[in-house]
Amino acid sequence: MDELKKINDQELENVAGGFQNQYGSWRVVAGLQSGWLAMRTAPTYDYSNEMRGNELYNGDQVQILGAPVVGSDNRTYIMVYSPKTGARGYVNASFLR
């Protein structure tokens, strides 16, 4: 019998259609249990790289501007544009649908 392989979030996104070749497509922020999704100046979780005043909430739309990047924290980030704030920055891709 074939052994089942566990896959990480990025591999799951790829299987589900992922973000590959999706430049310019629109996604919606979803899955936040509380608070907001921070836009960041770099693809990694660090308090100092949060773009204050550019917080995103469930239901906010963003446009994909780049390919997914795995940060030093092993989370997948993607460069987006927010028409709500007019900013471009990295967000945790697991909160985009």
Backbone as a ProteinNet text record, in pm:
[ID]
protein_1_A
[PRIMARY]
MDELKKINDQELENVAGGFQNQYGSWRVVAGLQSGWLAMRTAPTYDYSNEMRGNELYNGDQVQILGAPVVGSDNRTYIMVYSPKTGARGYVNASFLR
[TERTIARY]
82.8	0	87.9	49.9	125	110.7	221.9	219.5	169.5	82.4	32.5	139.8	150.7	249.4	178.1	224.3	170.8	231.2	149.6	200.7	183.8	272.9	265.2	165.9	143.7	45	74.6	202.1	236.3	205.8	239	208.3	57.7	-17.6	-163.4	-219.3	-167	-210.4	-183.1	-68.2	-34.1	-131.4	-167	-261.9	-399	-437.9	-569.8	-575.3	-471	-469.6	-366.2	-336.7	-229.4	-229.5	-114.7	-97	-10.9	39.8	122.6	43	106	44.6	-83.7	-91.8	-210.3	-182.8	-72	-38.3	-154.1	-189.1	-297.9	-433.9	-443.7	-573.7	-606.5	-733.8	-780.6	-811.4	-776.5	-805.7	-874	-935.2	-1005	-937.8	-919.5	-867.2	-976.4	-940.9	-1038.1	-967	-1041.5	-988.7	-928.6	-933	-880.7	-978.7	-931.7	-1017.6	-1039.5	-941.6	-951.8	-842.6	-854	-750.1	-745.9	-626.2	-607.6	-490.8	-480.8	-367.7	-273.5	-152.4	-54.8	9.9	20.7	104.5	245.9	345	483.4	576.8	688	787.8	877.7	877.8	960.8	881.5	913.9	838.9	879.7	856.3	881.1	807.9	774.6	705.1	806.1	791.2	877.3	800	792.7	718.5	766.1	895.7	952.5	917.5	870.3	839.9	690.1	608.7	466.1	445.6	360.1	329	207.1	231.6	124.9	30.5	-99	-198.3	-245.6	-192.9	-229.4	-286.5	-351.9	-406.9	-521.7	-529.7	-634.8	-723.6	-852.4	-950.3	-1023.3	-1089.7	-1169.7	-1259.3	-1260.2	-1343.4	-1271.9	-1157.5	-1081.1	-1023.1	-1023.4	-967.5	-824.9	-742.1	-605	-575	-480.3	-437.8	-299.9	-283.3	-156.6	-53.9	65.2	170	294.9	303	423.9	399.4	504.1	499.3	512.8	462.3	477.3	624.5	655.7	791.4	783.5	870.1	875.8	971.8	920.1	1001	1091.9	1177	1269.3	1195.5	1065.8	983.8	906.6	937	874.7	727.9	679.9	544.6	554.1	444.4	441.9	381.6	454.4	410.9	395.7	316.5	297.6	281.9	339.5	330.7	194.4	125.8	-8.2	-19.4	-122.8	-162.4	-300	-317.7	-446.6	-508	-619.3	-684.2	-742.2	-770.4	-824.2	-723.8	-596.8	-494.3	-401.3	-403.1	-312.4	-170.4	-149.7	-15.6	13.7	143.1	194	280.6	262.8	342.4	318.8	392.6	380.3	275.5	198.8	103.5	118.9	74.7	74.2	-28.2	17	-68.6	-177.2	-161.4	-262	-394.4	-396.1	-519.9	-583	-542.9	-601.5	-681.1	-799.8	-883.6	-921.3
-117.2	0	124.4	223.9	347.8	423	478.9	557.6	698.5	751.2	886.5	986.2	1091.9	1195.3	1319.5	1373.5	1499	1611.5	1711.7	1824.6	1953.4	2048.3	2175.5	2268.9	2386.3	2480.6	2522.7	2545.3	2589.4	2480.6	2355.9	2245.9	2230.9	2249.7	2241.7	2350.7	2472.2	2580.6	2544.4	2483	2444.7	2340.7	2243	2139.2	2200.9	2299.2	2361.4	2470.6	2484.5	2589.3	2694.7	2710.4	2796.3	2936.9	2999.2	3136.3	3142.6	3027.7	3028.6	3082.5	3165	3223.6	3299.5	3354.1	3427.7	3577.1	3625.4	3767.3	3852	3951.1	4039.4	3991.8	3866	3816.2	3875.9	3872.2	3927.8	3816.6	3839	3746.1	3823.4	3748.6	3807.5	3759.2	3847.9	3810.8	3732.5	3616.8	3531.3	3443.7	3400.6	3306.4	3369.3	3501.2	3565.4	3541.3	3488.1	3462.3	3589.1	3677.3	3806	3896.4	4023.2	4116.3	4138.1	4158.9	4194	4117.5	4125.9	4070.2	4185.6	4176.4	4283.2	4275.1	4391	4400.6	4426.6	4369.2	4375.9	4422.5	4481.5	4528.2	4415.5	4303.1	4187.9	4060.6	3951.5	3826.6	3744.6	3799.7	3728.1	3797.8	3721.7	3777.2	3845.8	3976.6	4055.7	4183.1	4215.4	4334.1	4458.7	4468	4588.8	4604.3	4498.8	4512.2	4529.3	4546.2	4571.3	4710.7	4720.6	4848.8	4908.1	4983.1	5041.8	5126.3	5117.1	5192.2	5120.6	5000.6	4922.2	4786.4	4779.2	4653.6	4607.2	4475.7	4415.1	4329	4325.1	4250.1	4151.8	4052.4	3957.1	4033.2	3989.3	4051	4155.6	4205.4	4301.5	4232.1	4300.9	4245.3	4294.6	4206.9	4241.3	4183.7	4245.7	4198.3	4134.5	4016.8	3943.6	4012.4	4042.5	4109.7	4024.9	3911.2	3830.8	3686.3	3609.6	3466.2	3444.7	3334.6	3303.9	3291.2	3333	3327.5	3267.3	3171.8	3115.4	3200.9	3259.4	3345.4	3267	3337.8	3273.4	3206.4	3239.7	3177	3056.2	3015	2900.3	2920.5	3043.3	3075.5	3122.3	3107	3150.4	3290	3379.5	3518	3545.7	3647.8	3687.1	3839.1	3900.1	4044.9	4078.8	4174.2	4213.9	4366	4410.9	4551.3	4560.3	4656.1	4677.9	4807.3	4799.1	4922.7	5001.9	4933.7	4999.4	5099.1	5059.7	5144.5	5207.7	5154.4	5204	5155.2	5057.2	5007.9	4874.8	4850.7	4721.8	4663.9	4535.4	4472.4	4322.1	4255.1	4110.1	4077	3971.4	3919.3	3768.8	3713.4	3569	3509.6	3430	3377.5	3283.3	3227.5	3133.2	3201.1	3334.3	3406.8	3467.7	3420.8	3469	3357.2	3389.9	3291.1	3345.3
0	0	0	-79.5	-83.9	47.6	91.5	214.2	183.2	267.2	248.5	288	208.7	235.6	287.8	399.1	449.7	366.9	336.9	260.5	340.5	312.6	383.6	314.8	374.3	321.5	178.5	146.9	11.6	-90.6	-60.1	-150.8	-168	-58.2	-65	-156.1	-146.8	-235.7	-381.8	-407.7	-544.1	-598.8	-516.5	-557.4	-584.3	-503.7	-514.8	-621.4	-697.7	-800.2	-770.1	-642.8	-597.5	-653.2	-640.7	-684.9	-811.3	-857.4	-976.5	-1094.7	-1173.6	-1292.3	-1259.8	-1142.2	-1099.5	-1086	-1143.8	-1133.2	-1183.1	-1107.1	-1144.8	-1098.6	-1054.1	-1008	-871.9	-838.9	-712.1	-614.2	-488.8	-379.7	-267.1	-176.1	-62	65.7	160.7	291.6	363.9	416.7	485	587.8	686.5	784.8	908.8	920.4	1040.5	1155.1	1264.1	1379.1	1461.3	1460.6	1528.8	1472.6	1498.6	1457	1307.4	1254.9	1114.8	1055.4	923.8	850.4	820.5	869.1	850.6	712.8	648	528.5	579.3	510.3	557	445.9	484.3	387.6	339.9	410.1	374.4	401	331.1	346.3	468.5	585.6	709.6	823.4	925.7	1041.7	1131.8	1144.1	1231.5	1264	1390.3	1432.9	1358.4	1333.4	1271.7	1123.9	1056.6	913.5	885.9	991	971.2	913.2	814.6	751.5	822.5	928.2	1008.9	922.9	950.5	875.1	750.4	724.6	606	644.2	758.4	806.8	716.8	696.6	614.6	703.6	669.9	747.9	657.8	718.2	641.2	544.2	419.3	316.3	232.6	278.5	198.7	75.7	-37.9	-160.6	-181.6	-238.5	-275.7	-413	-480.8	-612.8	-599.7	-658.6	-652.6	-743.1	-686.9	-763.4	-782.7	-717.5	-728.9	-695	-709.5	-679.2	-528.2	-477.8	-335.4	-297.2	-175.7	-122.3	17.3	46	180.5	261.9	370.9	455.5	547.4	618.2	711.4	826.8	843.2	946.3	893	769.5	701.7	668.5	672.9	627.1	483.1	409	269.4	261	197.4	179.4	31.4	1.1	-137.5	-143.5	-246	-264.7	-322.6	-258.7	-301.8	-306.7	-375.1	-376.2	-311.2	-220.9	-155.3	-206.6	-281	-325.4	-207.6	-98.1	21.6	79.1	83.4	143.9	41.3	-82.4	-185.5	-168.6	-81	-49.9	-117.8	-133.8	-181.9	-72	-44	59.2	61.1	146.4	161.6	266.8	240.8	338.9	348.3	458.9	477.9	382	286.7	180.2	231	349.8	398.7	433	435.6	464.7	340	223.5	98.3	31.3	-16.5	-86.1	-220.9
[MASK]
+++++++++++++++++++++++++++++++++++++++++++++++++++++++++++++++++++++++++++++++++++++++++++++++++

